[in-house]
Amino acid sequence: MRTVRAPLPVTTGRRGGLEYTLWLPARDPVGGAVVLHGAGSCKESHHDYARALVAAGLAAVLFDQRGHGASDGPMGAGVLKDVVLMADLLRAQCGDGGLPLALRGSSMGGCLAILAAPLVEAHAVVAICPADPVGLRRGLRSGTLRFDADVEALDGVLAGCDLYRAVEELPVPLLLLHAAGDEQVPVEFSHELARHFRADGSRLIVVPGGHHRSVQHDPELQAVSVRFLVRAITSQL
């Protein structure tokens, strides 16, 4: 029988220099999600999605990546380790080291979610308009990415990343969401990633029009991604 808890307020905290918000449902969560924002953004930009996750019975942690918001230091060589740190935090806060987790990321966060999935033993991944590591490296070098970064260290991480291969090797379902009108990451990139799907249940959804940020906050598409995560998590329990 599942335990019923009193609704908990959103908790703000710090772990390893990372500022985060923790969201817990009133009942024991069926799973959890680590939410990764994009370049130049912050955790608060995705609190609307956290509310959707909690309503579906999932716990969530959102954090400012380094070089963003209230977190310490520039983004650098430990960028994927930070995702692991937040996943471990979420599992610990839910009192169950075996809590099944998913990753959801937007743009740069979508790229990192795919790359970090094996490290956190994710049960599913949602990537919205995921950025190409090649494009991220180009933005780092040109200074067009608006966040504090250890350019050499972060470039070294991205240089060793092949997102196509990472998608091929994912053992869990991946949902790609992309707006056809994306002016920053061409929708063709997600089409190409989808050609590398190997895990059962993986999907690409392309919506007409829109722009780089429109999919993130569309309530219907948020609901689609939440159902995708819940189905992927519960089917593996």
Secondary structure, DSSP 4 states (H G I P E B T S, - for coil): -PPB-PPPPPEEEEETTEEEEEE--SBPPSEEEEEE--TT--GGGGHHHHHHHHHTTEEEEEEPPTTSTT--S-B-TTHHHHHHHHHHHHHHHTT-TT--EEEEEETHHHHHHHHHHHHHT-SEEEEESPPPHHHHHHHHHHT-S-S-B-HHHHHHHHHT--HHHHHHH--S-EEEEEETT-SSS-HHHHHHHHTT--STT-EEEEESS--TTTGGG-HHHHHHHHHHHHHHHHHT-
